Amino acid sequence: MIEFKGKAKKAVSGRAYVKVPKFTTKHCDMAVMRNHAKYESVSNSNMFERTLAKLSVELFPTGYLWLDKIPGGVSVNTSKFLAVVKIEV
């Protein structure tokens, strides 16, 4: 699982979005990643940062999470000042 917080903002068009940060190990639940079938082999290596970057581009090609088009496996809680985004991988 990957989790990050960001401020939900409105674009000029009126659509709400959250800017996606560069994913690092601080965003990941490393216990889950080390036991994940796909990511366990790279979770403790230098390639993990590149793997996270690739995952970020696949899910959010524009670098933004548009709240009207949330991809599958992504949940967003906007009930507080900062939106909490959780990504199930």
Backbone hydrogen bonds in HBPLUS format (Angstrom, degrees):
<---DONOR---> <-ACCEPTOR-->    atom                        ^
c    i                          cat <-CA-CA->   ^        H-A-AA   ^      H-
h    n   atom  resd res      DA  || num        DHA   H-A  angle D-A-AA Bond
n    s   type  num  typ     dist DA aas  dist angle  dist       angle   num
A0029-ASP N   A0001-MET O   2.96 MM  28  5.60 153.0  2.03 165.3 168.7     1
A0002-ILE N   A0087-ILE O   2.94 MM  85  5.01 161.0  1.97 144.4 150.8     2
A0087-ILE N   A0002-ILE O   2.71 MM  85  5.01 162.2  1.74 157.7 161.9     3
A0003-GLU N   A0027-HIS O   2.76 MM  24  5.26 165.2  1.78 153.2 157.2     4
A0004-PHE N   A0085-VAL O   3.01 MM  81  5.44 155.7  2.07 150.3 158.1     5
A0085-VAL N   A0004-PHE O   2.85 MM  81  5.44 174.3  1.86 175.9 175.3     6
A0006-GLY N   A0083-ALA O   3.00 MM  77  5.34 151.9  2.08 145.8 154.8     7
A0083-ALA N   A0006-GLY O   2.73 MM  77  5.34 145.6  1.84 156.4 154.7     8
A0009-LYS N   A0017-TYR O   2.88 MM   8  5.48 163.2  1.91 162.0 164.4     9
A0017-TYR N   A0009-LYS O   2.80 MM   8  5.48 153.2  1.87 152.9 160.9    10
A0011-ALA N   A0015-ARG O   2.83 MM   4  5.42 169.9  1.84 155.3 157.2    11
A0014-GLY N   A0011-ALA O   2.89 MM   3  5.22 158.1  1.94 110.2 117.6    12
A0067-LEU N   A0016-ALA O   2.94 MM  51  5.56 159.6  1.98 136.9 143.3    13
A0018-VAL N   A0065-LEU O   2.95 MM  47  5.13 142.0  2.10 131.0 143.0    14
A0065-LEU N   A0018-VAL O   2.80 MM  47  5.13 171.5  1.81 155.3 158.2    15
A0020-VAL N   A0063-GLY O   3.00 MM  43  5.53 171.3  2.01 146.4 147.2    16
A0027-HIS N   A0024-THR O   3.08 MM   3  5.63 154.4  2.15 113.5 120.6    17
A0028-CYS N   A0025-THR O   3.14 MM   3  5.12 151.5  2.23 101.0 109.6    18
A0032-VAL N   A0029-ASP O   3.09 MM   3  5.56 123.7  2.42 109.0 121.6    19
A0033-MET N   A0029-ASP O   3.05 MM   4  6.38 158.9  2.10 149.1 155.9    20
A0034-ARG N   A0030-MET O   2.89 MM   4  5.95 154.4  1.95 146.7 151.9    21
A0035-ASN N   A0032-VAL O   3.17 MM   3  5.32 137.7  2.36  99.5 111.1    22
A0036-HIS N   A0033-MET O   3.28 MM   3  4.95 158.4  2.33  95.9 102.3    23
A0040-GLU N   A0036-HIS O   2.99 MM   4  5.20 137.5  2.18 144.2 144.5    24
A0042-VAL N   A0039-TYR O   3.28 MM   3  5.59 141.1  2.44 105.7 115.4    25
A0043-SER N   A0039-TYR O   3.01 MM   4  5.81 122.7  2.35 150.4 165.2    26
A0045-SER N   A0042-VAL O   3.15 MM   3  5.18 164.3  2.18 116.5 115.1    27
A0048-PHE N   A0045-SER O   3.34 MM   3  5.75 166.6  2.36 109.4 113.4    28
A0051-THR N   A0047-MET O   2.93 MM   4  6.19 150.2  2.02 149.9 159.4    29
A0052-LEU N   A0048-PHE O   2.89 MM   4  6.17 155.0  1.96 151.0 157.0    30
A0053-ALA N   A0049-GLU O   2.98 MM   4  6.23 151.0  2.06 142.3 150.6    31
A0054-LYS N   A0050-ARG O   2.95 MM   4  6.16 154.7  2.01 145.4 151.5    32
A0055-LEU N   A0051-THR O   3.00 MM   4  6.23 156.0  2.06 144.6 151.3    33
A0056-SER N   A0052-LEU O   2.92 MM   4  6.12 153.4  1.99 146.1 153.2    34
A0057-VAL N   A0053-ALA O   3.06 MM   4  6.34 156.0  2.12 146.3 151.8    35
A0058-GLU N   A0054-LYS O   2.96 MM   4  6.20 152.9  2.03 147.3 155.2    36
A0059-LEU N   A0055-LEU O   3.03 MM   4  6.23 159.8  2.07 150.8 155.2    37
A0060-PHE N   A0056-SER O   2.78 MM   4  5.69 161.2  1.82 149.8 156.4    38
A0063-GLY N   A0060-PHE O   3.01 MM   3  5.29 151.7  2.10 110.9 119.8    39
A0069-LYS N   A0066-TRP O   3.01 MM   3  5.41 159.1  2.05 113.6 120.4    40
A0074-VAL N   A0071-PRO O   3.31 MM   3  5.81 146.9  2.43 134.3 133.6    41
A0088-GLU N   A0073-GLY O   2.82 MM  15  5.15 171.8  1.83 159.4 161.1    42
A0075-SER N   A0086-LYS O   2.85 MM  11  5.26 162.6  1.88 154.4 160.4    43
A0086-LYS N   A0075-SER O   2.87 MM  11  5.26 166.2  1.89 155.9 160.6    44
A0077-ASN N   A0084-VAL O   2.92 MM   7  5.13 155.7  1.98 141.8 149.9    45
A0084-VAL N   A0077-ASN O   2.97 MM   7  5.13 158.8  2.01 142.0 145.0    46
